[in-house]
Amino acid sequence: MAADDLDRIMQVMQGAFDPEFGEAWTRRQVEDALLLGNSHYLLAGPDGENLFEDRDNDFAAAGFALSRTALDEEELLLFAVLPQYRRRGVGTRLLRRYVETAQARGIQRILLEVRRGNSAEGLYRSQGFEPIGMRPNYYRTLQGLRIDAITFALALN
């Protein structure tokens, strides 16, 4: 991973995740995940397209996906789109591209976890992810409120 890409991931994360829910990772957590060798990431530009190719060093990412592979399953660890690019199809295109790359790696099932009430829940459902479980009171807000986590899965053919 290029250091510039890590910077881009962190910029999106800082702008996309509400600090109230404590969902954002630290730079060190992202670096450590990517050092394991079974993790993958994608960056998306303002149009939602992959910006790994034919880009200059000045491009700003609008979103990213970070995942981890275990055998023939993959967990979508982090998925984020900056607020100013939401409701423009960026998240949909990024998620579809992520699913395509997972399929190309031979993945049979994708799992993810989302905080109940997170607006991304609708995106995941619209792309075929189905709820398969719940972790009661998994998330805790800064105010101490407990929120359930919903586990989703998408079977790939």
C-alpha positions as CSV (number, residue, x, y, z in Angstrom):
1,M,0.0,0.0,0.0
2,A,1.3,3.4,-0.9
3,A,1.5,5.9,2.0
4,D,-0.7,8.3,-0.1
5,D,-3.4,5.7,-0.2
6,L,-3.3,5.3,3.6
7,D,-3.6,9.1,3.9
8,R,-6.6,9.0,1.6
9,I,-8.3,6.2,3.6
10,M,-7.8,8.1,6.8
11,Q,-9.1,11.4,5.3
12,V,-12.3,9.6,4.2
13,M,-12.6,7.8,7.5
14,Q,-12.3,11.1,9.5
15,G,-14.9,12.8,7.4
16,A,-17.3,9.9,7.0
17,F,-17.6,8.3,10.5
18,D,-19.6,10.2,13.2
19,P,-17.3,10.3,16.3
20,E,-20.4,9.7,18.4
21,F,-20.4,6.0,17.5
22,G,-16.6,5.3,17.8
23,E,-16.6,3.2,14.6
24,A,-13.6,4.8,12.9
25,W,-10.2,3.0,13.1
26,T,-6.9,4.6,13.9
27,R,-4.2,4.9,11.3
28,R,-2.3,2.2,13.1
29,Q,-5.3,-0.2,13.0
30,V,-5.6,0.2,9.3
31,E,-1.9,-0.2,8.7
32,D,-1.8,-3.3,10.8
33,A,-4.8,-4.8,9.0
34,L,-3.1,-4.2,5.6
35,L,0.2,-5.7,6.7
36,L,-1.4,-9.1,7.3
37,G,-1.5,-9.9,3.6
38,N,-5.1,-11.2,3.6
39,S,-6.6,-7.7,3.6
40,H,-7.7,-5.7,0.6
41,Y,-8.8,-2.1,-0.1
42,L,-10.4,-0.1,-2.8
43,L,-10.5,3.7,-3.2
44,A,-13.3,5.5,-5.1
45,G,-13.3,8.9,-6.6
46,P,-16.2,11.3,-6.7
47,D,-17.9,9.2,-9.5
48,G,-17.5,6.0,-7.5
49,E,-15.0,4.5,-9.9
50,N,-11.8,2.8,-9.0
51,L,-8.9,5.2,-8.8
52,F,-6.0,2.8,-8.5
53,E,-5.2,3.2,-12.2
54,D,-4.2,6.3,-14.2
55,R,-4.3,8.7,-11.3
56,D,-1.9,11.4,-10.2
57,N,-0.9,12.0,-6.6
58,D,-3.3,14.9,-6.2
59,F,-6.6,13.0,-6.4
60,A,-8.9,13.0,-3.4
61,A,-10.8,9.9,-2.6
62,A,-14.6,10.0,-2.0
63,G,-14.8,6.6,-0.4
64,F,-13.1,3.3,0.4
65,A,-13.7,-0.3,1.2
66,L,-11.4,-2.4,3.5
67,S,-11.8,-6.2,3.8
68,R,-10.2,-9.3,5.2
69,T,-10.2,-12.8,3.6
70,A,-10.4,-16.1,5.4
71,L,-10.5,-19.1,3.2
72,D,-13.5,-18.6,0.8
73,E,-15.2,-15.9,2.9
74,E,-14.4,-12.3,3.3
75,E,-15.4,-9.7,5.9
76,L,-16.1,-6.1,4.8
77,L,-14.4,-4.5,7.7
78,L,-14.9,-0.8,6.8
79,F,-16.9,0.9,4.1
80,A,-17.2,4.7,3.9
81,V,-18.2,7.5,1.6
82,L,-17.7,11.1,2.5
83,P,-21.0,12.9,3.3
84,Q,-20.8,15.2,0.3
85,Y,-20.7,12.3,-2.1
86,R,-23.6,10.3,-0.5
87,R,-26.8,9.8,-2.4
88,R,-25.0,10.1,-5.7
89,G,-24.4,6.5,-6.4
90,V,-20.8,6.5,-5.2
91,G,-21.5,3.9,-2.4
92,T,-23.4,1.7,-4.8
93,R,-20.7,1.7,-7.4
94,L,-18.0,1.1,-4.8
95,L,-19.9,-1.7,-3.2
96,R,-20.5,-3.4,-6.5
97,R,-16.9,-3.1,-7.5
98,Y,-15.9,-4.5,-4.2
99,V,-18.2,-7.5,-4.7
100,E,-16.7,-8.1,-8.2
101,T,-13.1,-8.1,-6.9
102,A,-14.1,-10.5,-4.1
103,Q,-15.6,-12.8,-6.6
104,A,-12.5,-12.6,-8.7
105,R,-10.5,-13.7,-5.6
106,G,-12.8,-16.8,-5.4
107,I,-14.8,-15.6,-2.4
108,Q,-18.0,-17.5,-1.8
109,R,-19.6,-15.3,0.9
110,I,-19.1,-11.8,2.1
111,L,-20.0,-10.9,5.7
112,L,-20.3,-7.4,7.3
113,E,-21.6,-5.9,10.4
114,V,-23.4,-2.6,10.7
115,R,-24.8,-0.5,13.5
116,R,-28.6,-0.6,13.6
117,G,-29.9,2.6,12.2
118,N,-26.8,3.3,10.1
119,S,-27.9,4.7,6.8
120,A,-25.6,2.2,5.0
121,E,-28.0,-0.6,6.0
122,G,-30.3,0.3,3.1
123,L,-27.4,0.2,0.7
124,Y,-26.4,-3.2,1.8
125,R,-29.9,-4.5,1.6
126,S,-30.3,-3.0,-1.9
127,Q,-27.3,-4.9,-3.1
128,G,-28.5,-8.3,-1.9
129,F,-27.0,-8.5,1.6
130,E,-29.3,-10.3,4.0
131,P,-29.4,-10.1,7.8
132,I,-28.2,-13.3,9.4
133,G,-27.6,-12.3,13.0
134,M,-27.5,-9.6,15.6
135,R,-25.2,-8.6,18.4
136,P,-27.3,-7.0,21.1
137,N,-25.9,-3.8,22.6
138,Y,-22.6,-4.2,20.6
139,Y,-21.9,-0.5,20.0
140,R,-21.7,2.2,22.6
141,T,-22.1,5.9,21.9
142,L,-20.1,8.6,23.6
143,Q,-23.2,9.2,25.7
144,G,-23.3,5.6,26.8
145,L,-26.3,4.5,24.7
146,R,-26.0,0.9,23.6
147,I,-26.9,0.0,19.9
148,D,-27.3,-3.4,18.3
149,A,-25.0,-4.6,15.5
150,I,-26.6,-6.4,12.6
151,T,-24.6,-9.1,10.7
152,F,-25.3,-9.3,7.0
153,A,-24.2,-11.9,4.4
154,L,-24.1,-12.0,0.7
155,A,-23.6,-15.4,-1.1
156,L,-21.6,-15.2,-4.2
157,N,-22.0,-17.7,-7.1
